[in-house]
């Protein structure tokens, strides 16, 4: 009963918050009275027209495909390397400075170098995104591996758990929060990097379109495309990440 009431109140507050934001936008657009800040209704019309013409779904689909490929590669490699570094102190000491260097290289520099070295190809674009995200995943998973409870691992060994059982029942529940943190931060970071990648070296995608709208001073289209991408990322959070979180943490009270 209390849980249902809390969910209802939370949903109500979320809707109220969005309505207040729209109200502030509407008021600001009325005060400014300029094409540089269009009304919400105008942005909605532009969004609908771009969707009906097929232009928005096309460019959004290409960007999401690049996001999916680069995100998958970065997460798989990052998790594997992070676990290795977390378990092996010698490897960790050897590669620690590498991680610090790659974490501090600006994303723009990595993107430009990939295009210069490998050409304006799709593979160069994906590689640039992966290189920018990979160190963050490695560091997060490495810290999670370091934080594993050794007593639980010893208990699993004493009960003669095989590797699969040890991973599923002992290691994964402890690593899960770190993997989800890397996933959420990864989605937030990767799509921003992809937009820059597309802006600099692709002839399609959301980044290319946003650059085109900037040149045309088309703020309404800028906002329409931006909200479309944000909405998709939010849907991924609601429909995929949160259910996975609830399923993985169902053992908690």
N, C-alpha and C positions, 0 to 999 in steps of 0.2 A: 504493500500500500504506500509506504513512505517512498520506496524507490520509484514507483510510478508517478507519484506527485512531484518528485525531484526532476524526473525526465521531462514532465510536462512544463514545469517552471523553467527548466533549462532551454527547452525549445521556444517557449514564449519569449524569454530574454533574448535569444538569438535573433528571432524575427523582429523584435522591438529594436534591437541594436541596428539591424540592417535598414529598417524603416527610418530611424534617426539619421543614419548615414546618407540615405537618399534625400531626406529632407534638407540636410546641410548642403548637399550638392546642388539641389534645386534652388535653394536660397542664394548660394554663392554664384550660380550661373545667372540668376536674375539680377544680382548686384553688379556683376562684371559686365553682363550684356555684350559678350564678344564671342566670335567663332572659336577663340582659343579655349573657351570653357563652355562646351555645348550642354544643353539640357539633357537629363537622363532619357527623356522620351526620344530625343533626336538620335542619341547613341543607340538606343534600342531599335530604331528604324533602320539605321545603318547596319547593325548586326543582322537583322532579319533579311535585308536585301543581299548582304554578302553571303549569308547562309543559303538563301534560295538560288543564287547564281552559281553556287558550288565552289566559289573562290575560297571562302573561309574554310570549309571542310577539307579542301585539297591541301592548302598550305598547313593547316593545323595537323592533318594526318601525317604529312612528311616530317614535321617537327617532332611529333609524338613517336614516329618510327625511329628517328635518330635518338630520341631520349631513351626509348626502350632498349635499343642495341647497346648504346654507350653505358647506360645504367647497369644493365645485366653484366657486361664485361667487367666494369669497375667493381661491382659488388662481389662477383665470384672470385676474381683475382685478389681483391682487397681482403676478403674473409680468409682465404687460404694463406696469404702472406701474413696477415695479422695474427692468425693462430700460430704459425711457425715462429714468428718473432716473439710472441708472448710465452711460448714454451721453451725457446732456446735463447739463453742469455748471451751466448757468443754471437749468434746471428743478429740479435737485437743491438748489441754494442757496435757491430760492424756497420749496420745499415741505419742506425739512428740519425747520423749526420745527413745521410741521403734524404731521409724523410723531412728533416728540418729545412734543407735546401729547397726541395720540391714544394713544400708547404708555403714557402715565402716567395716563390717565383710568381709574378703576376699572371693571371689567366690570359690577359691580352698578349703577353710575350710568348707564352706557349702556343697560342693559336697562330700567331704570325710566323713563328719558327716552323711549325708543322706545315703551313701552306708554302713557305719558302723551300723547305727541304723535300717535301713530297708532292708539291703541286696542289692546284685547286681541285682536289679530288674528294669524293665522298669518304674514302678511307682516311684521308688526312683530317677531315672534319671530326670523324668519330674518334680518331686517335687523340686529337687535341682535347676533347671533352673527357676522355678516359684518364689522360695524364693529369688533368686538373682535379679530378675527383678521387682518384686512386689513393693518394696519400692520406686523405681524411678518413677513408674507410679503414685503411691499414692501422692507423693510430687508434681509432675507436675500438676495433676488434682486438688489437693488441692489449689495450688496457682491460678489456673484458676478460681476455684469457689470463692475464696476470691476476685478476680478482677471483678466479675460480677457487672454490673451497677445497683445499687439499684433503681435509678430513673426509669429505664426501667422496672424493676420488679414491682414497684409501679404503673406504667402506665398500665401494663398488668392486674394488679389486679383491677384497677379502671375501665378498660374496660371489666371486668369480663371474662377474658380469662380462659378457663379450663386448667387443668394441661398439657394436650397434646399440646395445642396451645401455651401455655407459653413456654414449652420446645422447640418446633420446631422453633418458631419465635423470641424468646427472649434469652433463655439460650444457645441453641446449637450454634447459630452463634458466640457467645462470647467464648464458650468453645472449639470450633472447632480447633483454632490454638494450644491450649494446648494438645488436643487429638492427633493431627497430630505430634506434637513434641514428645510426648510419644511414638507414633507408630514408628517414624523414629529412634529415639534413641534406642527403644526396639529391632527393627530388627538388628541394628548394634551391640547391646550388646548380645542379646540372642544367635545368631548363634556362636559367639565366645565362650560363656559359654558351649553351646551344644558340641562343638568340644572337650573341656576339659572333659566334662561328658563322652563322648564316648571313649576318650583316656584312661580314668581311669577305666571304669567299663562296657563297652559294647563290644561285639564281632562283631559289624558291624557298619556301618555309616562312614561319612567322617572323623571324628576324629580318629577312629580306623585305617582307611586306611592310614591317614597321619602319624600316629605313626609307622605303619609298614614300610612305605617308608623311614622314618627317620632312622630306624634301618638298612635298606638296603642301605642307602645313595643314594636313587633314587630321585634326585632333580627334574628331568624332570616330574616324576609322581606327586611329591609334587606340582609343579607349575600347572600342568594340572588340578588336582583336585581342587586346590585353585581357579583358574580362572573360573572353571565351577560353583562353588558355588557363587562366586562374581557376575558372569553374571546373575544367577537366581535372586539374591537379587536386582540387578540393574533393571531387567525386572519387578519385583514386584513394584519397585519405578516408572518406566515409565508407565506401563500398568494399575496399580491399584491406587497407592497413588496420583500421580499427577492428573489423571482425577477426583478423588474424591475431591481433593483440588479445582480444577477449578469449579466443580459443586457446592460445598458448598459455595464458595466465589464469585459466579456469580453476587451477588447483589452489589459487589464493582465495582466502575468505574475504 
